């Protein structure tokens, strides 16, 4: 009844010239709407249980009507929400992908060092197997330290070439330098190459090796 009264008011405002057989005055409409509202409020105060039952049916009905009337706007809103969520998820996935890729590349770029002095191919092969099975790196420096009057034996260089072909996934860099193997040169190369000493290896030292393993700053031993 209240809505009927409001409908009449809208007709007077929006369609004043529309012909109709019956007309109601503005004051009469105001009195009618006020009376109906007063009756509704009074009944709600006297019988709140009835009001609750009414709302249980009224609110879902109004919700369905609102969805039907504004379904295009609702769908546009859902589309915008999904796009916003999709953009956020895409940004998170892209950031995670870049981060994980960078971490993998950092691990694979980490170089290892093996110090050798005329080790045979069997020992060098043990090094390659160890690195392949236990480390994620794809780079290995094989370093030989020579005294001033020494030279690299042709057999060592040939063995390294064989290993380079046998392990194509690992980039082998053969480094020759003059000096005296010991803690000083390990510390120097670690700083220069930015490779921690615990990423460096040696084979089993002989009886006349002048240093203890602990003196080498964390260099690991491959037996």
Order of alpha helices (4+ residues) and beta strands (2+ residues): alpha-alpha-alpha-alpha-beta-alpha-beta-alpha-beta-alpha-beta-beta
